[in-house]
Amino acid sequence: MTDSKRYHDASDVLIHALVMLEDREKLREMKQAEFDAKIDAGLASADRGELFERKEVFAEMDAIIAEKAGGGQDAGEAALHA
């Protein structure tokens, strides 16, 4: 038995490791599929003309960053009017 007594022999350890590796690969594939779907949705949205102005996007990002940094709404308001 191995030290942890979880496995009977080295073969059990290898089998468990392979299962974990397969699970990890499945998770990566699921995340990649989700990412690809979001990209496709964004491209379809852009094709329909549903776009945001760069200035608006960056102002919103600045406001979120300022709020998380403790800057409060004043910093966010300043970013919106920059």
Secondary structure, DSSP 8 states (H G I E B T S, - for coil): --TTSS-SSHHHHHHHHHHHHHHHHHHHHHHHHHHHHHHHHHHHHHHTT----HHHHHHHHHHHHHHHTT-HHHHHHHHHT-
